[in-house]
């Protein structure tokens, strides 16, 4: 193998090693973001449920209540 070819091969191997490290780092980042998104989706669903209960509690109509005893 010539020196130039060996040098090019070494350079390619080095680049592949860095690319592999970058891909692993990006994979870990995406996995972490996925966990965060799942947690945020759970919290949003919980808040929607709580908001629905609050709206239901506040949405009663005064006409549905019986008149006070002094009427």
C-alpha positions as CSV (number, residue, x, y, z in Angstrom):
1,X,0.0,0.0,0.0
2,X,1.3,3.4,-0.8
3,X,1.9,6.0,1.8
4,X,-0.8,8.3,0.3
5,X,-3.4,5.5,0.2
6,X,-2.6,4.5,3.8
7,X,-2.8,8.1,4.9
8,X,-6.2,8.5,3.2
9,X,-7.4,5.3,4.8
10,X,-6.3,6.4,8.2
11,X,-8.0,9.8,7.7
12,X,-11.2,8.0,6.7
13,X,-11.1,5.7,9.7
14,X,-10.6,8.7,12.0
15,X,-13.6,10.5,10.4
16,X,-15.7,7.4,10.8
17,X,-14.8,7.2,14.5
18,X,-15.8,10.8,15.0
19,X,-19.0,10.3,13.1
20,X,-19.8,7.2,15.1
21,X,-19.3,9.2,18.3
22,X,-21.5,12.0,17.0
23,X,-24.3,9.6,16.1
24,X,-24.2,8.1,19.5
25,X,-24.3,11.5,21.1
26,X,-27.2,12.5,19.0
27,X,-29.0,9.3,19.7
28,X,-28.7,9.9,23.5
29,X,-30.0,13.4,23.0
30,X,-33.0,12.3,21.0
31,X,-33.8,9.6,23.6
32,X,-33.6,12.2,26.4
33,X,-35.9,14.6,24.4
34,X,-38.3,11.8,23.8
35,X,-38.6,11.1,27.5
36,X,-39.1,14.8,28.1
37,X,-41.8,15.0,25.5
38,X,-43.6,11.9,26.9
39,X,-43.6,13.5,30.4
40,X,-44.9,16.8,29.0
41,X,-47.7,15.1,27.1
42,X,-48.7,13.4,30.4
43,X,-48.7,16.7,32.2
44,X,-50.7,18.4,29.5
45,X,-53.3,15.6,29.7
46,X,-53.4,15.9,33.4
47,X,-53.9,19.7,33.2
48,X,-56.6,19.3,30.6
49,X,-58.5,16.9,32.9
50,X,-58.1,19.4,35.8
51,X,-59.3,22.3,33.7
52,X,-62.3,20.3,32.6
53,X,-63.2,19.6,36.2
54,X,-62.8,23.3,37.1
55,X,-64.9,24.4,34.1
56,X,-67.6,21.9,35.1
57,X,-67.6,23.2,38.6
58,X,-67.8,26.8,37.6
59,X,-70.3,26.3,34.8
60,X,-73.4,25.6,36.9
61,X,-76.3,27.8,36.0
62,X,-78.1,29.8,38.7
63,X,-81.5,28.9,37.0
64,X,-80.9,25.2,37.9
65,X,-80.9,26.0,41.6
66,X,-84.1,26.1,43.6
67,X,-85.2,29.5,44.8
68,X,-84.1,30.6,48.3
69,X,-86.5,29.8,51.2
70,X,-87.6,33.4,51.6
71,X,-89.4,33.4,48.2
